[in-house]
Amino acid sequence: MGAQDLILGSRVAHVRELQTALAKVKAENAALHDANAALTAHLDLAFLALADLRALPPGGRLEIWDGWNLILGSQKEAPDRAALVAQARARLTADGAESLRVWIVFDGADEAVDSDGRLRVSYTGGTGAQRADRFIVAFVRAAAYLGLGDRLSVRTNDRELAHAAARLTGLSRRAIIRA
């Protein structure tokens, strides 16, 4: 093996290292692109919901439901998405609920929103765990900063989410968990 073979082997090894590094950078860029798209969608949804919250009549409330937690959590309150949406519709048609809005938030790979009158169902989009929880807490924080936290309730059986929402709105944890 001559000097040229050693140099060539070294260059081939270096090219492979560069290809590996490039693949890693491409993967990181794709992840950051997806995260940016999810944040943009979350911001758009938050502005929409804050507009709804501000437009509520006196005494009106916005309930945010932690979708998958209410379906898949330890205290299942609905067997599936359709049943949970039916519960929300029933809640909105109950006596005295004319000034109520319900927003069900689900984790989901693809961001999507379906609005029907006073009911909104949304999927967070993006990747990672607890996206809906993070989104709900961020929205509750924004509402509290605007002085609108008292017009908001969070329905969840997730103790950490309930604690965070209660801390931000000043409501008791029980009011949050069973909102």
C-alpha positions as CSV (number, residue, x, y, z in Angstrom):
1,M,0.0,0.0,0.0
2,G,1.5,3.3,-1.1
3,A,1.2,6.8,0.1
4,Q,-1.5,7.6,-2.5
5,D,-3.6,4.7,-1.2
6,L,-3.3,6.1,2.4
7,I,-4.2,9.6,1.2
8,L,-7.2,8.3,-0.8
9,G,-8.4,6.2,2.1
10,S,-8.2,9.2,4.4
11,R,-10.1,11.3,1.9
12,V,-12.8,8.6,1.5
13,A,-13.2,8.4,5.3
14,H,-13.4,12.2,5.5
15,V,-16.1,12.2,2.8
16,R,-18.1,9.6,4.7
17,E,-17.8,11.7,7.9
18,L,-19.1,14.7,6.0
19,Q,-22.0,12.7,4.5
20,T,-23.0,11.6,8.0
21,A,-22.7,15.1,9.3
22,L,-24.8,16.4,6.4
23,A,-27.5,13.8,7.0
24,K,-27.6,14.8,10.7
25,V,-27.9,18.5,9.8
26,K,-30.7,17.8,7.2
27,A,-32.6,15.8,9.9
28,E,-32.2,18.6,12.4
29,N,-33.3,21.2,9.8
30,A,-36.4,19.1,9.0
31,A,-37.2,18.8,12.7
32,L,-36.8,22.6,13.2
33,H,-38.9,23.3,10.2
34,D,-41.7,21.1,11.6
35,A,-41.4,22.7,15.0
36,N,-41.6,26.2,13.4
37,A,-44.7,25.2,11.4
38,A,-46.4,23.8,14.6
39,L,-45.6,27.0,16.5
40,T,-47.0,29.1,13.7
41,A,-50.2,27.1,13.7
42,H,-50.4,27.3,17.5
43,L,-50.0,31.0,17.4
44,D,-52.7,31.3,14.8
45,L,-55.1,29.2,16.9
46,A,-54.2,31.1,20.1
47,F,-55.1,34.4,18.4
48,L,-58.3,33.0,17.1
49,A,-59.3,31.6,20.6
50,L,-58.2,34.9,22.3
51,A,-60.5,36.8,20.0
52,D,-63.3,34.3,20.9
53,L,-62.6,34.8,24.6
54,R,-62.7,38.6,24.3
55,A,-65.9,38.5,22.3
56,L,-67.8,36.4,25.0
57,P,-70.8,38.2,26.4
58,P,-70.7,39.2,30.1
59,G,-70.6,36.0,32.2
60,G,-69.6,33.9,29.2
61,R,-67.0,31.2,29.4
62,L,-64.6,29.3,27.2
63,E,-63.9,25.7,28.3
64,I,-60.8,24.0,26.9
65,W,-60.9,20.2,27.0
66,D,-57.8,18.1,27.0
67,G,-59.1,15.7,24.3
68,W,-57.0,12.5,24.5
69,N,-56.7,12.8,28.3
70,L,-60.5,12.6,28.5
71,I,-60.6,9.6,26.2
72,L,-57.4,7.7,27.0
73,G,-56.6,8.9,30.5
74,S,-57.0,6.8,33.7
75,Q,-60.5,8.3,34.2
76,K,-61.9,7.8,30.7
77,E,-64.8,10.2,30.2
78,A,-65.5,9.1,26.6
79,P,-64.8,6.0,24.7
80,D,-63.6,7.8,21.5
81,R,-63.4,11.2,19.8
82,A,-66.9,11.1,18.4
83,A,-68.4,10.5,21.9
84,L,-66.3,13.3,23.4
85,V,-67.5,15.7,20.6
86,A,-71.1,14.6,21.3
87,Q,-70.6,15.4,25.0
88,A,-69.4,18.9,24.0
89,R,-72.4,19.4,21.8
90,A,-74.7,18.3,24.6
91,R,-72.9,20.7,27.0
92,L,-73.4,23.5,24.6
93,T,-77.1,22.9,24.2
94,A,-77.8,22.5,27.9
95,D,-79.9,25.1,29.7
96,G,-77.9,28.2,30.6
97,A,-75.1,27.4,28.2
98,E,-75.9,30.1,25.6
99,S,-72.7,32.1,26.4
100,L,-70.4,29.0,26.6
101,R,-67.8,28.0,24.0
102,V,-66.0,24.6,24.1
103,W,-62.6,24.0,22.5
104,I,-61.3,20.4,22.4
105,V,-57.6,20.1,21.9
106,F,-56.0,16.9,20.7
107,D,-52.4,15.9,20.0
108,G,-52.1,15.0,16.4
109,A,-49.3,14.8,13.8
110,D,-51.1,17.1,11.4
111,E,-52.4,20.5,12.5
112,A,-56.1,20.8,11.8
113,V,-59.1,22.8,13.1
114,D,-62.8,22.2,12.8
115,S,-65.1,24.9,14.0
116,D,-68.9,24.5,14.3
117,G,-70.7,27.3,16.0
118,R,-69.5,27.5,19.6
119,L,-67.5,24.2,19.3
120,R,-63.9,24.1,18.1
121,V,-61.9,20.9,17.7
122,S,-58.2,21.1,17.0
123,Y,-55.2,19.0,16.5
124,T,-51.8,20.4,17.6
125,G,-49.6,19.2,14.7
126,G,-45.9,18.8,15.3
127,T,-44.0,16.1,17.1
128,G,-43.1,15.3,20.7
129,A,-44.9,14.4,23.8
130,Q,-47.6,16.5,25.6
131,R,-48.1,18.9,22.7
132,A,-51.8,19.5,23.7
133,D,-50.8,20.1,27.3
134,R,-48.1,22.6,26.3
135,F,-50.5,24.3,23.9
136,I,-53.3,24.6,26.5
137,V,-50.9,26.0,29.2
138,A,-49.6,28.5,26.7
139,F,-53.1,29.6,25.9
140,V,-54.2,29.8,29.5
141,R,-51.0,31.9,30.3
142,A,-51.9,34.3,27.4
143,A,-55.5,34.6,28.6
144,A,-54.3,35.3,32.2
145,Y,-51.8,37.9,31.0
146,L,-54.7,39.7,29.2
147,G,-56.8,39.6,32.4
148,L,-59.2,37.0,30.8
149,G,-58.3,34.0,32.9
150,D,-61.5,34.2,34.9
151,R,-63.5,33.5,31.7
152,L,-61.7,30.3,31.0
153,S,-62.0,26.7,32.3
154,V,-59.8,23.7,31.5
155,R,-61.4,20.2,31.6
156,T,-58.8,17.5,32.2
157,N,-57.9,14.7,34.6
158,D,-54.2,15.4,34.1
159,R,-52.9,16.6,37.5
160,E,-49.9,18.4,36.1
161,L,-52.0,20.3,33.5
162,A,-54.6,21.1,36.1
163,H,-52.0,22.4,38.5
164,A,-50.4,24.6,35.8
165,A,-53.8,26.0,34.7
166,A,-54.9,26.6,38.2
167,R,-51.7,28.4,39.0
168,L,-52.1,30.7,36.0
169,T,-55.8,31.4,36.4
170,G,-56.0,31.6,40.2
171,L,-58.8,29.0,40.1
172,S,-58.8,26.0,42.4
173,R,-57.5,22.7,41.0
174,R,-60.9,21.1,41.6
175,A,-62.5,23.8,39.4
176,I,-60.0,23.1,36.7
177,I,-60.1,19.3,36.8
178,R,-63.9,19.2,36.7
179,A,-64.6,22.4,34.8
